[in-house]
Amino acid sequence: MSAVQKQQAALQDAAFVSDETDVSGFSTKIKKMDIPDLNEFESSYEISCNDGISLEENAIIVSNPASAVHIHTKNVENCERYVEWKNLWYLGDGIATIAITDSKSVKTMDVAAENSTRYAGIHDVICNLGFNQESACDYDIYFSKPGK
């Protein structure tokens, strides 16, 4: 199952109850909500890079960690936002941190090179940027180390 399929399955099977919720009226079969297929939504976007980062085919080449990849898009309001990485490899030394920001929050994740003791062979990941009531448009992605 891909990361998006796992998230979609979790949304279909979630029920929120608190200690005060009367569950005596719940049937053993809870009606499933009409959850759309997350893979069918596409958003137009533009990608640009500062000096010190370049895009080459399916690779991001980082020579200056203070630089960023900038993504401009138009999201819908009141939505959960994700960045999905397919076949993500860090060709460098040790561990690099990727930071994704929308100017209101920052999410970070570590990526380990094959020579790292923390390397786990995971290359498809999804990063939850959280719920946003507004339609966020701009994201910056920073890399802590030079590499590819």
N, C-alpha and C positions, 0 to 999 in steps of 0.2 A: 504494500500500500504506500502510495506517495504521501508526502507531508500534507498536501492539500486534501487528499482523500481521507486521511486520518482526522484532520480538523473538521471536515464536512461530516464525517460519521459522529464525531463528538457533539456537533451542533444538533444532529438529528435525535440523539438519545439523551439529551440533557433535560433534567427537570429541576427547578429550583424550589426548595421547600425550607421553611424555618421551623424552629421548635414550636411555634404557635400555629402552624398550618394544620388544619383539620384534614387528614388524609383518608378519613373513613369513607368518603364518597368517591374516592378514586377507583376506577375499574382496574382490573388486572391488565387490560389492554388500553394504554393511554394513546389517544389519537395523535398520530404523528403530525408535526407541523409541516407546512409546505416550505421546505428549505431549498432554495435554488442551488443548482450545480455551480460550485465556486469556479470551476474550470471554464464556464461559458462566458464569464465577464472579461472584457478586455478594456484597457484604458490606453488612450493615446499618450505618448510621452516623448520628451526630448532629453537627450543626454549630452552633457558637456563636461569637459575636464579642465582643471587649472593646470598651469605649468607644473611639471613634476609627476604627472599621471598621463598615461596614454592608453587608448583602446586599440588592441590589435586582434582581429578576428574574434575569438572567444576568450580573450585574456585582458586583464587589467594590469598594466606595467606601472609599478610605483617606484619612482626614484627619489621623491621628496615626500615623506610622511605628513608634512604640514598641508599638502594639497588635498583636494577633494574631487570626487565625481559628483556632479550636480544633476539631479533628475527633476524635471518639471512635468507635472501631470495634473489632471483634474479628477479628483476622487469625488464620490458622492458624499453627502452629509450623513451623519449618524451611522457610521460603519466601523468595523474592525479592519485594521490595515495590516498587511503582511508584505514582507519581502522574501521571495523564494529564490534560493540559490541552487542551481543544478550543476553538478559536476564541479564543485568548488574545491580547488586545490591551492595550497600555499607552497610555492616553490621558493623557499628561502630557508632560513635557519631558525629552529626553535618554534616559538609561538608568536603569532601576530594577532592583534586585536582589530576587529572591524567595528567602527562606530557609525550608527545611522541616526541622523537627527532631522527633525522637521521644525526646528527652532523652538519647539515647546517641550520636547522630551528627547532623550538620547537612549538608545538601546545598543548594547555592545555584545559581541560574541567573539570567542577565541577560536582561531584556526591553527591547527598544529601541522607543521611540516613532517614529512615522512621520517626525518632524522630526530624528531622529538620523542621523548619517552611518553608523551601524552597523545601521540598519534593513534587514532582509533579506526581509521579507514572510512570515516563518514564523510560523504561528499555532496549529498543532497540534504539541504537544511531549509527550514522556514523560520523566519524571525517575526514574531508578533510585535507590531508597533503600537498596539493598543487601540482602544476605542476613541473615536474623535467625533464630536458633534458637528464640527465645521468641515468644510471640504478643503483638506490640506492639499497644497499644490506643489510645494518645493521640499525636496529631500537632499541632504548632503551625506555622502559616504566617505569616511576617513579610514585610512589604514595606518597602523602604528609603526610599521617597518617597511623598508624597501623590499621589493620582491615582485613576483609574478603570480 
